[in-house]
């Protein structure tokens, strides 16, 4: 593990501790260490911190039944109510539709 990966793992550790403040830091540390062991010996290590964060988040969400904090919904002003009006064009019947398609379709002509 190089210095860049260690730094990225530390960032993941900080994010997890911020996301789960009521959890003992040792639990998060143990989970990260267990996840690191899964990727020990892998030649390509670029995505290891990301995979560790995802695995830890899934495990902690499932174990503690705590959904991630969602941002507050954006409140938008309501649109003014408009009265319902009938359309100016009458509804097309199946015969009208067939006649239109017969003019434009070689199969129906």
C-alpha positions, 0 to 999 in steps of 0.5 A: 500500500503506497502513501496515496492509498493510505491517504485515501483510506484515511479520507474514507475513515473520516467520512465513515466516522462523520456519517456514523457519529454514534458508532464506536470508531474501533468498529469502523476501523475493524471494518476497514481493516477487514475490507483491506484484507479482502483486497490484499494481493490485488495488483490493481489498487486504484479503486480499493478505497472506493470499494472499501467505502462502499462495502463498509457503508453497505455493511453498516447500513444493513447492520444498524438499519440506519438509512443515510441522511438525505438532504432536505427537500427543495420546496417549490411554489405551487402552480396556480390552479387552472380550471379544467377545460375540454379540448377544442379538438374532438377525440379521434375515433379508431375509424379516424386513426385508421383512415389517417394511417391508411393514407400514409402506410403502404400496408393499410392502403 
